[in-house]
Amino acid sequence: MQPVKLIFATNNQHKVDEIRSVLKGNLDIVTLREAGIDQEIPEPFNTLEENARTKSETIYKMTGTDCFSEDTGLETEALNGEPGVKSARYAGDGRSFDANIDKLLDKLRGQTNRRARFRTVISLIINGQETLFEGICEGRIIEERRGNNGFGYDPVFVPDGADESFAEMDMSGKNKFSHRKKATEKLVAFLNSL
């Protein structure tokens, strides 16, 4: 059986690598760059769902091709869900992982409640119909960076049930806990049911 072909509406190679590591050939995903689309799609909304939807709808309208997108946020309890939907630009529009982590650690300084979760929302459009999938990974924010793998907040996030930060894990280790993997598995199960 031919794998299903979908455009993944992202320019973030880290996200592409993570999702491809979960798919193992079930899906043929094509990045925006591979599809010849050189466009950054804005994420102006206040929810992960709306941002993911905007990206997938934009690409579907441009190409007429089935596609999906995702938006992910880190939500910390002590900061009322910050940085949340603003995770990539928490410290400003420069999208600096280091500056974002510095701001987060600074705001959590002295906090005993370090509970946090990563939440991913995938928006899939097949034949013009949208379906949403969510993946959540509960954990905590540690006080200093550990590890060199991953991206974003991975050096300061330790998932429940682990002793290492995401940045100390290889891809297979991270996939045991990953919010993005959970959402992607729901996407694959849905496609297999069609």
N, C-alpha and C positions, 0 to 999 in steps of 0.2 A: 504494500500500500504506500502511495506517495505521501510524504509528510505534508501537513497543511502549511501553506505559505502565508505569513503575516508580516506586515511592516510593523516594526517596533518604533514608535514615535519618540525617539530619544537621541541625543547626541552624547550621552554619558556612557563611555565605554565600560566603566566599572559595572554599571547596571546591566549592560548587554552581557558581559562575561558571567555575572552571577546568574542571570536568567538562562543563558545557554548551558551553564553547568547543571541546571535542574532538568532541562528538557531532554537531554540525551537522545536527540534525533527525532523526538515525537513531533517537533515543529521545525519548520525552516523559517527562522526569523531573519528579516532583512532590516538593517538599520537605516535611518534617514540618509546617512552618507552613502550607503550601498545602493539606495533607491534614487540617488542623484538629487536629493532634497537638501539644500544648504540653507536651512532656515531655523532660527531659534524661535520656539513658540512661547509666548509670554504665559506666565502663571500668576495672574493678577487676583485670584479669588481667595476667599477666606476658608475654603475647605479643600482637603485633598481630593475629594470626589469631583468637585467642579474643575479643579486644575487638570486632573487626569482626563476628564470628559472633553475639555477644551482641546487638549492635545490630540486625542484620538479623532474627534470630530473634524478638526482642521485638516489632518492628514487624509481622512476618508474623503472629505470634500475635494481636496486637491487631486487625489489619485484614483478614487473609486475602488480602491483596493482594501480588502479586509485588513484591519490593523488593531493594535492595542497600544496603550500608553500606561504609565504608572506615575503616581506621586507618592512620596514617602516623607513622613515627618517623625521627628523624635519628640515625644511628649513627656515632660517631667511633672511629677505630682506637685512638688513644692513650688513650682513656678506657674501653676494653673495651666499646665499643658504646653508651655513654651518649650522650645521654639516652634513646635508644631508645623503648621503649613509654611512657616517662614524659615524652616531649617536650613535651606541652602544659602539664604541671604540674611541670616540672623545678625551678623555683624556688619551688614551693608551689602550693596549690590556687587561687590567684588567677588563674591562667592569663594572666599578664602576659608578652607577647612580649619586652618590654624586659628584664624581670628574668631571663627564661630565657636570653636572649642574653648578658647580663652574667655570669651564672653560668658559661655555657659558655666564654666568652672568658677568664674568670678561671681556670678549671680548665686551660685550654690554654696559659696564659701560660708562655713559655719552652720550649714543646714545638716540636721541629722537625717531628715527624710530625703533619700537620694533615689527613690523609686522612679523608674522611667520605663517607657515602652517605645519601640519602633512600630509604626503602623504604615502599611503599604496598601494603597488602593489601586487596582488595575481596572481600566476601562477598555473593554473589548467591543469592537464594532464588527459584526458579521452581517453582510447583506443589509446594511443600514440600521441594524438593531443593536442597541447597546446593552451590555451586561456588565455589572460591577462585581469585583472579587476583592476580599479584604484579607490581609495577613497581619497578625500581631505577634510581637516578641516582647515579653515582659522581662525586665531586668533592673539594673541600677547603674548610676553614674559613679565612677570611682574618682578619686581626688587628683590623680595625675595620669598622663598618657602612658600607655603600655602597648608595645608592639608596633610593627611597621607594615602590616598587611591591611587590606581593605581600604576604605576611604571614608570621608565625612567624619562622623562622631565615633567610628569604630574603636579608636584607641582609648576612649573613656567609658565605653559601654560594655558591661558584663551581663550576659543573659542569665536568667534564673536557671540553676542546675549546672552552671559552669564556674570555673575559677579563673579562666582567662578572659581577657577582653576580646572582642571581635577581631581586633587588629593583631592579636597574638595567635589567632587560629588560621589554618589554611582554609581553602574554599570548602573542602568536605566537612571540616569541623564547624565552620560557620553555618553550613547548610543543615546541620542537625537542629539549629535553633531559628534560622532566618525567617523573618517576617516576609521577605520578598519570595522566598521559596514556598512558604505556606500559600501566599496569594497565587503564585504561578501554578502550584499543584491543583488549586481549585479551577484555574483557567483550563489546564490540560484535561481535567476530569469533565468539565463542561464540553469542551470540544470533542472529547471521545464519546460523549452521550448524543451528539448530533447525528 
